[in-house]
Amino acid sequence: MASAAATCSATDLASLLSSTQNSTQAAATAAYLCSQLSSISSQLCDTNYAINNTYLLFSAYLVFAMQLGFAMLCAGSVRAKNTMNIMLTNVLDAAAGGLSYYLFGYAFAFGAPSNGFIGKHFFGLHDFPSPQADYSFFLYQWAFAIAAAGITSGSIAERTQFVAYLVYSSFLTGFVYPIVSHWVWSADGWASATRTDTNDLLFGSGVIDFAGSGVVHMVGGVAGLWGALVEGPRIGRFDRGGRSVVLRGHSASLVVLGTFLLWFGWYGFNPGSFLTIVRAYGESGNYYGQWSAIGRTAVTTTLAGCTAALTTLFSKRLMVGHWTVTDVCNGLLGGFAAITSGCSVVEPWAAIVCGFVAAWVLIGCNKLAEKLKYDDPLEAAQLHGGCGAWGLLFTGLFATKHFVNEVYPGKPDRPYGLFMGGGGKLLAAQVVQILVIVGWVTATMAPLFYGLHKLQLLRISGEDEVAGMDMTRHGGFAYAYHDEDDPTVKPDFMMRRIEPTNESTPNSQGNNV
């Protein structure tokens, strides 16, 4: 956001000084004072830009650090025989996504001036930066784009060819995701709550998806849904009778590590979406401004995740009879995905409601997936797609008038949450976004995955899948592992734990020790 520098008129100042000095001295004094004041104003303006850009860059670094969280979460959630493969795909999401977003994605998303459907400027960052955006903004938006691609990779893990990852990741970050972000986040987008013409907002409100429950999480989740549906379940995921067989991930430690890294990065994802920090809110005093809203957003994010984690913990204990750390981690992330839409416009108590419902949405989606024999190793479609959709509905129900007017100024009569007395227009806009995202991602990603399937470029062979892609595609296992409970692993490829014995072993001199 641009900041206007204060102006000084030497003529006006000279007239004030003329009573104590002659006209020549007054003019000279006025010119000098104005030059000094203008210099100070310019420096303050530069400082404002620097602070805001530094804040945005720091937020971009936090969001990018979520890629490490995704990598750890994915690695721990798959079987050890596919560890190197899933780690490499996470690297590719960032690398391929970086080039495709630079060449096409950013232009399609934010290439203003444009129409309501797609941007058309700044391809390859040509004529960039502009008065509206700097390089820090590009970096931040790129980190969001590759997050959507990372979600999709979890749904199709353990059975997908390497070339398919490259194709879908480039297409998703270079075209599919940027179009949705243009609709919702660009000032020209047809569904945007920040449209330049406030009289042309969707249902008089526009969609409030502050940090991307729909734009990022639903896009990645629905894309992953179609990828997993076209590929089909992993070998051994369902037995011949159609009953579910749990294919456990090999490392709960990596799952927990990845979850905490994602939690940390979410403080750049949600609070960072304000883009700037130096902005006062009306006449509220020096203590309250956008910096306060950023802090509140961090609090609502935290409360939603914590509530979802605890709800999942006790719910799963009642359902299966034991405490499950991986389920708790997924519940926590489901709460984060849900609150991402309304994190800036709801009260902290409402975030607790959001997290509680998100946990049950995830549990319900997983039950439905099992019944339909849908296989998603990381529950990515259920977590990001299902909880992301709930997050959009939640915003339409609980957004408060005061916070909506602060975060989205310029239209005092803007609709807000239904349960908060704001009518149903915002909720209607949120429902439209859910339907449009499902339709758009289905229309683009489903044919892509189906085409790759027909070209035999999507799924690996059964033999490679049973043996594990680390051995067949990447030259060897990531590390020695223990997978005795995996029914698809052949004995020749099984690494068993060496149990301690009481027998002595010879040392280097041949003596028993």
PyMOL commands that set and color helices and strands:
alter all, ss='L'
color gray80, all
select helices_A, chain A and resi 10-17+23-77+80-110+123-125+135-155+162-185+198-200+202-204+213-231+252-269+271-274+290-320+325-339+348-371+380-398+401-407+418-420+425-454+462-467+469-473+491-493
alter helices_A, ss='H'
color red, helices_A
deselect
rebuild
show_as cartoon
